[in-house]
Amino acid sequence: MHDLIMIWMEWVKAWEYLGVVILMAMESSIIPVPSEIVVPPAAILATLPGNSMSFWGVVLAGTVGSYIGSVIMYYTALWAGRPFIYKFGKYFFMPKHKVEKAEEFMRRYATGGIFFSRFLPVIRHLISIPAGMAKVNFLKFSIATITGSAMWCWVLAWFGDKVGRDNPELLNSPEQLMAAIKAESHLIVMGIVLLAALYVLMKVLTRPKDKS
């Protein structure tokens, strides 16, 4: 896995925005590329003298890539259907139990679940499948996906800029980079949990009462 991660990071270095778009599209599809080794390195590169990338360019490239991958998975699930996904998904990093987990998340939180899933590992690259199978309104799916992906890419880019500005050598060590990002991410994670809790509370308070 280390060698694979180093190859992916080299894509970011060599292809810049295009590398970010391709890798984030993979991350949002059937290939679970860790977004932590895509966006933060790009943000670090954007701080180096002579580099053509910018902070907001990295955020935009990450968001575009995430949306492309999500749309591909949405339409794949829409056209293929549940039986096909359950039968053959295991050959494409989508075992039945993981798809069912994403389906349950989708049923429980509806469109809001698509948004919040962008901050959650495993669920993040699978949520488009139950959305497609359930034929979720494509406009709502797109808005939730783009908004959630943009926020997640901003978070990763911000941490990459913050952690890597004084430690550019982290570009040569994906393990240290991911550890540094995780060590600095506690407040953001707490904020996401709080947002999710408020969303669930809103759903409960606005739930129609049974007329019996």
N, C-alpha and C positions, 0 to 999 in steps of 0.2 A: 504494500500500500504506500510505503514511503516513496518508492521509485515512481509510482503512478502520480502521487501528489506533486512530486518535483517536476514531472512532465507537464502537468496542468499549470503549475506556476510559471514554467518556461513559456507556455502559450501566452500567458498574460504579459510577460516581459517582451516577447517577440511581436505579438499581434495587437497589443494594447487594447483599444476599445473592442475590436472584433473578437479578440480572445475572451474578453469579459462576456460579451453577448453570447458566444458559442457555449462557454462553460456554464453560464447561468441558465441557458436554455436546457442544457443537459441536466443541471441540478433540479429543474422543475419538471423533468420528464422521468424516464425510467432509469436513468443513470444517476445515482445519488452522489453527485460531486459535492463535497462540503463547500458551501458558500463562503465559509470562513477562510478558505485558501484561494478565493477568487477575488472578492471585492477588497479586503484589506491590503493585499499586496499591490493591487492596482492603485489604491489610495496612497500607499507608501511611495510608489513610483512617481505619482503625480507631484510629490513634494520635492523630488530630486531635480537639481539643475539640469536644464537641457531636455527634459522630458516634455512631450507634447500633450500629455493628458492633464486634465484638471479634476478637481474634487467633484464638481457637479456633473462633469462628463462621465466620470466613473459611476456615479449614482444613476444617471440616465441609461448608460449602457447595461448596467446590472438589471434595471427595471425592464428594459426592452427584452433582454434575454429571458428573464423570468416569465414575462408575458407570452413570449413565443413558445417556450416549452410547455406552459400551462394550456395554451390554446390547442397545441398538438395533442396533448393528453385528453383534453375535454372532448375533442371531436373523435379521437380514437375510441374512447369509451362510449360516446353517443352512437357511433356507427356499429361498433363491434357488439355492444351489449354485455350484460352481466354474465351470462353463461360462458362467453368467450374469455372474458377477463379472468373469471374464476378458474377456468380450465388451463389457460396458457400463460396467465400472468406470472406464475412461478418461474418461468423461463426468462423473464425480463425484470427480475428484482421486485416483483409484485406478488408475493405469496398471498393466498386467500385470506389468512388471518390479518395481514396488514391492510388489505383492501377493506375488509369488514370493519376494522378499527376506524379507518377513514370514513366509511359509510356511517358508522354510529356517530362520529363527530359531526358529520354533515347533517344528519337528521336532528341532532340535538341543538345545533346552533345556527342552522340554515345559512343564509348569506353571510351573516356575521362570522360563521365558522370558517368560511373561505378567507376572510380578512385575517382572522387571528391565526389561522394555520400557517401563514407565511412566516411566523415567528417560531414555529415548533418543528424540531427535527422529526424525520420520518413522515409525519402528517403533511409537512410542507410539500414534498414532492409527490404525494399520493392524492391530495384532496381534489385535484381536477378530475380524477377518475369517477368517484361517486357523483360529482357535480354533473358530469356528462351523462352518466347512467340515469340520473334523476331528471335530466333535461332541464336543469336550472336555467332561467332566463339568461341569455348570453350577455346582455348588456349589464345586468347585475353582477354576473360572474366576472366580467371584464373590469368593472369599476372596483369591486372588492379585491381582485387580483392585483391590479395596477397600484391601488392605494397601499395595500399591505406590502407588496413587493418593494415599492418605492421607499416606504418607511424602514423596512428591514435593510435595504441596500444603503440607505443613509446612515443607519446605526453602524453597520459594518465599516462603511467608508470613514465615518467619524472616528471609530476606534482605531482603524488602520492609520489614519492621519495622526491621532493622538499618541498611539503606542510606537509607531514607526518613525515619527519625525526625528526622534533622538536615537533611534535604534535601527537604522536601515539594514543592519546585518541580519535582521530577522527574516529578510527575503531569502536567505540561504538555509533557513531551518523552519520548515512548516510546523514541526511539533512545537518549537518554542513560540512561533507566531500564534498558533491556536491557543496555547496555554496563556500567553499574554493577553489575548483578546478576551478569553473566558474570565481571567482574573480581574479585568477591568469592567466586566459587563453586569455586575450584580445590580446596580441601580436601574439599568435599562430593563433587566429581567423583572425586577420588582414592579416597575411601571407597567409592563405588559400584563403581568398577573393582575394588577389592580384594574386595568382597563377591561380585562376579560371578566373579572368579578363584577364590575359595574354593569357590563353588558348582560351577564346572566341575571343579575338583580332586576334590570330593566325588563327583561323577558318575563320574569316571574311576576312582577308587579303589573304588567300590561296584559297578562294572559286572560282571555275571556273566562268569566265565571260560568260554571255549569248551571244550567237552568233546570233544576229538579225540584 
